[in-house]
Amino acid sequence: MPPTGVRAPRSAVPGTDAAAVALDGDWRFRLFPTADTGVDPADPGDGWGSVPVPGHWQLAGAPDAWPHGRPAYTNVLFPVPVDPPRVPRDNPTGEYRRAFTVPAGWRDDGRVVLRFEGVDSWFEVAVNGRVLAQSHGSRLPTEVDVTDALGEGPNLLAVRVTQWSAHTYLEDQDQWWLSGIFRDVTLLHRPAGGVEHVTLHAAYDHATGEGVLRVAVEPARPDAVVEVPELGLRTRAGEEVRARVEPWSAESPRLYDVLVRTAAETVTLRAGFRTVEVVGGVLTLNGAPLKLRGVNRHEFEPTRGRAVTRATMLADVLDMKRHHVNAVRTSHYPPHPHFLDLCDEHGLYVVDENDLETHGFEPLGWRGNPTDDPAWEPLLVDRVTRMVRRDAHHPSVVMWSLGNEAGAGCNVGAMAAAVRALDASRPLHYEGDWSSEHVDVYSRMYPTSEETALIARGEEAPLPDATLDARRRVMPFVLCEYAHAMGNGPGGLTEYLDLVDEHARLAGGFVWEWFDHGIATRTADGEPYFGYGGDFGEELHDGTFIADGLLLPDRTPSPGLVELAAAYAPVRVRATQAPRTLELRNRYAFTSTAHARLVWTLVADGAVLAEGELDDVLAPGERREVRADDVLGDRLDALLADLDPTAAAWWVLRAVPRGDDPGFPAHLGLGAGQVLVRAPVPPPRATGKAVPTAGGWRVGPVELDATGRPVRVGGAAVRLARADAWRAPTDNDRIRSWYDAVGDGEAWERAGLGRLHERVDDVRAEDGAVVVTSRVAGAATDCGLRVRTTWRTVDERTADLVVELTPEGRWPGTVARLGWLLALEQPHAGGVRVDWTGLGPGESYADSHLAALAGRWQHTVDELQTRYTHPQENGARRGVTRAVLGLADGPLTLTAGEVRVAHRTVPGLELTARPWSDRALAEARHPHELVPDGALWLHLDAVQHGLGSAACGPGVQADAAARPAPATLQVRLRA
C-alpha cells in the first residue's frame, strides 16, 4: 500500500522564509540481521556506533573497514528470491537515532514537519517512542507531521530502515544495492497560513514574445499574492498574466524570481518561460525543433554512493556544459531536487524519470511484473504523483518519464493518466512499451543506426494494431539510450548524430552513462583502487557492467567524453565529399555563431604553414560549405609545393569562444574538424644493402639474428618483434552485441589471436635486403597470417621495414589489428617521451576520432595510457606519420611509409606504446595490477578494429571493423 502517516506530496521550492533546521550529521546506528530488530523506538541507542546521514550504511567506515556489510551490484537480476511482495527473513535493518530540539515558537504558530529526501528502501518514523509513519519510494521525498508527538526539550527521532521490502521489486535500477538514509533530513516549520504547494505555469508564446504566468497555491488562500519584481508584475494566485520576457532554453537559461506571498510565508521560485510541444511529429521548444544531445545520469560518488554532495551535483552540471551536453535523463529515478535547481540555472534539458524499474522480472518472462498487476497500481501512481508534485515548477524538466525497463501492462496507463491530471504541459516518455499507447514520444534503447534511419523516415516495422501504428508514426523519436560508454568506448556516435541532424522526427538521445560507478576500496596491503561487481563478495553480481561511465571514478574525463564533446559540438565542422571542403553547421536552435571566432590552420608535418580566421556568422540551424582553395587562394598550392612530399597536409578549422572560455576541451572549443588537403607520398624504397655479421645481419641501426629476428634497434635490445593481430579486449569486445551472431572477442578467441606463435619458413638476402618469410597463427586453429618481412638499409642510422600480411584459413569474424609488434628493453618505459605527428592529443580509433586533430603532440608513455576501471585496450593514436621515442640510449624515429589495407591507402599508421604487454593488460582486473615489465611495447598497425557499443547494443559499424585482409606496412626506423 502507499505510505501511511505522511503528508501530501508537495513542491520542493528552492526558497522560503519559513524556518528550517538541517538534521544531517552523525546519527547513532545499529545494524540488525532481520527486520524484527526487537528494539523499542523509545530506546535512545546509547552505546551504539554512528553513521553519517546522508549516507549508506554499507559505505560507512569504508574503505578502511566495512562494519555494516558491503555493497553489491546487479544489473538485471534481483538479489533476493523473486516472490513479490515478500522478501527473505535475512533482511539487514538499520536502527537510526537522532536527538533534536524544536526552536522556540514553532509549535505556537503552525506545525513541525520532518522531511526525508530519500531513504532506501522502506522506513518507519517514530518520535519519542511513538510510531508516526511508514514510507517507501527510495528516491522520493517523505514528509511527516511530528507536532503532536513532541515534548519539551530534546526529542528522540527513531528511524527503522530495511534493506529489502516489497518495494525492492520496483527499484531494480542497474546500480549498487546500497541502503540507508542517503539524502537530507530537515526539520521544517510550517506556519499557519503558509504556502504548502505551488503549481507554477510559465509558458512562452514564441509568436508574440510574451510569457504566460499562472501560479496556484494549496491550500487556496485569498490573500496569496504573486510578484515578479523584474517584470513589474503583481497579481493574485490563480490569475493568468502576460508580459514580454526573455525565454528560457539550455542555450540561454534565463530565470525570473517569482515571489508567492501570504501573511505567514514568502516562497521564492525561479521561473523560466518556455513551452514544450509536439508539433507535426516534431518535439519543439519555444517553437523551434528540440534536439537532445544527452547523457543518462545515475547519482554516484565513489566514497558516498548515491549520497551525492551539492559540490558533486554542480561539478556534474558544469562538466556536462563543458562537454556540450545539453540534456540529461535522470536514470532511473528523480534526482536530488538541488540538481534540478542547477539544471534550471545553468541550462540543461531534463527527462525526469519515475522511481521505477522491474527489470528482474524479464528473465522470468515478466511473470508477476507489478507493472501489469492491478494490485500494484496505487503504489506506482503514488510514485509518479510524488515526482510530478515535487518537480513540476522546474523549467529544465521538458519531459516526464514513467520509468525504465519495467515492461508493459495496465499500470502504464494509470501512471500516464495521473501525470496528465497533474501536469499536461510536458510530453510523456516510456520506453518499456514500444506501442507507445499512453505516451507522447516513441522511445527505444540501442537500436542499430540502420533501424534508426528507418524510424527517422517513418518506415519502421508496423505494429499489429493499425490505430496504434498510425499514432506512433507521427510521434517524435527519442533514443533514451543509444551508446554504451563501458570501458573504452563508445564508438560510432556519428552514425546516430548525423541522422538526428538530418531528420526532424529524431529528437536526439542519451548516452549511457555519465559516471563510472567504481567504489573506492583497498587491497589487503592498502593499495587503493575502484571496485566493481564481484569485488565485494556478492552472491550474484554483474561484474564490470557497472563501470560504464564517461567520467572515470576519480572524475577524470574519459576519452569517450572528449569524443562526445566533439560529436555534440554546437558548431559542427565536417569534411565533405568535395575535395578540400569543410561544411560548417550551426546546431544551436536559438543562437548565432557571433560569439565564436572561426579560426583555421594549415598543418603539415606537425607545423603550422598558415593560419587565419573566417568572417562568417551562421544563423541558428544554418549550414555552409567553405573550401580551402577559396580561403587561401593561390597560396595553398604554393605552400603545398614547398612541402616535403612525404608530409600529410590538413586544413583544420575550429570555433573558438570570443569571451570567457568555460573550460571546453582546449583543442576543440565549440567545435572542430579537418580535411586532408594532400595525402603523404611514401618515401622512396631504400636501396642500401644489409651487412652480414657473424650472427646474422646489420641493417642500418638494426641487428638481425640468423633467423631474421631483430635483436637490437640502435642501443636498445629487442625482447619481441613479430606480426600481430590481437589486442587486450575492450569491454565492448568481450560481449557479443545484440545484433551479431559472433562477438568480436569470441571471434578472436576462436581464431587463436591471443595465443599467436611464429613459424619462420625462409630467411634470405635478396638484392641487398633481408627477406623473412614466416607464418603467425594461434594454437588449435588453421587461421593465420602469412608474413613477408623485408629489411633494407637506408644509411648506417636508418633502416626500412616492410611488413606484408596475407590472411590464410577460414576466419570466424573480425581481427583486432593488422600490424607489427616491437618490444624494446627499457627499464623506465613509462617515462619515455613520445613526440608524434598525426592525430591527437588524445587516443583515437576508427569509429572514435572526431576529437583527434592533426598536429604535433607530445606525451610520455605513461600519459598515453587511460586507466580504465577495468584494464583493456587503450591509448591508440591514428594517422601517425612520424614519431620520435626518447629512449634511454638515444632517440628512435619511426616514419610511416606506404600503409595499405585491402588495396586502400591509409594516411599514416596507428601507434600504441605501453610499459606492459597486451597479455598483461588483458589479464589485469584493476589498474594497480599492471606493473611495468622493463620493456616498451610498441604496436605499429596498418589498421585496428573500432570500438562500437557491443557491451549494450550494436557492435562496430562495417566501415570501422577490421577484417582479415591483405595489409602492407612500411616503417622507416632511424636511431
Secondary structure, 3 states (H helix, E strand, C coil): CCCECCCCCCCCCCEECCCEEECCEEEEEEEECCCCCCCCCCCCCCCCEEEEECCCHHHCCCCCCCCCCCCEEECCCCCCCCCCCCCCCCCCEEEEEEEECCCCCCCCCCEEEEEECCEECEEEEEECCEEEEEEECCCCCEEEECHHHCCCCCEEEEEEEECCCHHHHHEECCEEECCEECCCEEEEEECCCCCCEEEEEEEEECCCCEEEEEEEEECCCCCCEEEEHHHCEEEECCCEEEEECCCECCCCECCEEEEEECCCCEEEEEECCCCEEEECCEEEECCEECCEEEEECCCCECCCECCCCHHHHHHHHHHHHHCCCCEEECCCCCCCHHHHHHHHHHCCEEEEECCCEEHHHHHHCCCCCHHHCHHHHHHHHHHHHHHHHHHCCCCCEEEEECCCCCCCCHHHHHHHHHHHHHCCCCCEECCCCCCCCCCCCEEEECCCHHHHHHHHCCCCCCCCCHHHHHHHHCCCEEEEECCECCCCCCCCHHHHHHHHHHCCCEEEEEEECCECCCEEEECCCCCEEEECCCCCCCCCCCHHHHCCCCECCCCCECHHHHHHHHHCCCEEEEECCCCCEEEEEECCCCCCCCCEEEEEEEEECCEEEEEEEECCCCCCCCEEEEEHHHHHCHHHHHHHHCCCCCCCEEEEEEEEECCCCCCCCCCCECEEEEEEEECCCCCCCCCCCCEECCCEEEECCEEEECCCCEEEECCEEEEEEEEECCCCCCHHHHCCCCCCCCCHHHHHHHCCHHHEEEEEEEEEEECCEEEEEEEEEECCCCCEEEEEEEEEEEECCEEEEEEEEEEECCCCCCCCEEEEEEEEECCCHHHCEEEEEEEECCCCECCECCCCEEEEEEEEHHHHCCCCCCCCCCCCEEEECEEEEEECCEEEEEEEEEEEECCEECCCEEEEEECCCHHHHHHCCCHHHCCCCCEEEEEEEEEECCCCCHHHCCCCCHHHCCCCCCEEEEEEEEC
